[in-house]
């Protein structure tokens, strides 16, 4: 019986492969290696054949060696002790007359991430860096960067960084490109002085730029974007030599060249030269709009950064960004943003007609909302176009489409704040659409309008009472706005609104468990009870007008992202630290590390969506792009909230005609009681 099971074991697949790998027949051995790689690719465990596969390195067949090296790369981490067996094979292959085999051995050495054998690979790698064949040298350059990830000290001690810097003067452009890529990677991972760009080094890179393939050009251009020229003439010379790359067929090369030139424009002092370079940047960016949708999206996200820095590059090309019927929604949304950024007094009529068409004809609800908001942004941006924008918005309201009407009301509220006492004639039209409002933001906007212009609306109290009836079911944003609007109504019409304001204050203070709503209710109650004149000064104070801020990003964040044009950072509008930490490990950095631009430590506002603190002049959140809305600007640090347990002043008479006892006063016993009350 034991013999039977022994025979069955020999017939196992791995046992058969082991016999074939040990065969003297070269064809049979080659087929066995192929079967091993097949099983490995399918997820089967063939690590038990490590020794037999390593012995096949001696087979004088390039195909077999490639397969063996592939096996070694996959299993060296799990079999580090056995991987040392392959060192002699690597050393021997590095001296092979065939440059393909030498390069293959060097590349495999770099891919085997086993620290135990790193020291054994230094001498073969040093020889490969000085190999007479350029293919071996360029492969060795990348292998140095991979070795640095495993053992940074070893790379520095062995002088590999100096060897890579010597390769920057190599006669082969691909060797230079790979050396630049390797040095840049090493510099990022803790050796900032690995790649020190000088005028001489830059000239060497420019000399080989035209001869490199597209990926080599990207490596060189990305590194050159970090170089700061010493003079205006040097910057002009570099820009002229980079300028032909704008005509490249590869979009990544175009964006990298654009990044370099935009940085050089800050150094060049000749205005005529700047005008020529700016003019040359427009056509390449426009050409990217004829590429597939995915490339268009990447280009549009980068164009938004470029336009924020230099809007004159594409100021006359707004028509290029008009949406096509077959554009995906994610491309259309980005095009609308660019259209608003490029809108001016000369082309605003074209932009408004286009946006109006989107709002009328599109079936994508989110895109229609985006188009309506864009109309409002045009009104805030261009004073002379505000009346035309309001006319377009009124036309949209007449469609009676719910989401169009709601978005239009939100936009008109901002227009009222930007241009007070100018377009109030449309209030009647807005109030007619009260019944169709569903979104909280639209309700809050219309309530703000009613409260702000209560003295001009005859039935303002009746309109607000319709919301008060369903107070408990409203969103917090609407409740807060309704509370403020009712107090405004009372201050403007005290005789008729006394009952309704008492009802709302009662609902806010005793009928709600939300501390923010209760706080505001108590504050209003005390203000109205103690000093009506001060209440008018506080509640009816003139608000600062809404200003259009074309800067979608703060200056510090914009500067970082412009250095990353063509990278994932520029697409997501987030700096590299939010994707990779300093050690190159995947993971999001703390928000404060990337989304808190310069100046946020001072006055600022807190985003209601992600709670990020933004600078005071930012119109939207730097992290989630949530509009600022009515967020309150506070000084640095955590925003302080008023205590909800405010005691009433004894003996005072309530302005509402009832004793202050009607306002429930908290008992100042201890902190835990206060918390339990909340």
Protein Blocks (a to p, Z undefined) as FASTA:
>chain_A
ZZmmmmmmmmpmklmmmmmmmpmblklmmmmmmmmmmmmmnopacklmmmmmmmmmmpcc
fklmmmmmmmmmmmmmmmmmlmmmmmmmmmmmmmgfblklmmmmmmmmmmmccfklmmmm
mmmmmmmmmcfblklmmmmmmmmmmmmmmmmmlmmmnommmmmmmmmmpcbfklmmmmmm
mmmmmmmnopaklpccdfklmmmmmmmmmmpcfklmmmmmmmmmmpccfbfklmmmmmmm
mmmmmmpmblklmmmmmmmmmmmmmmpmblklmmmmmmmmmmmmmmmmmmcfklmmmmmm
mmmmmmmmmmmlmmmmmmmmpccfklcfklmmmmmmmmmmmgcfklmmmmmmmmmmmmmm
pmblklmmmmmmmmmmmmmmmmmlmmmmmmmmmmmmmnopaklmmmmmmmmmmmmmmmgh
klmmmmmmmmmmmmmpmbfklmmmmmmmmmmmmmmmmklmmmmmmmmmmmmmpcfklmmm
mmmmmmmmmmmmmmlmmmmmmmmmmmmmmmpcbfklmmmmmmmmmmmmmommlmmmmmmp
ccddddddfblbdfklmmmmmmmgoiaklmnopafklmpcfkopacdddfklmmmcghkl
mccdddfklopacdfklcbdfklopafkjaccddedjdddddfbdcddehiacfklpafk
lpccdddfbfmlmmmmZZ
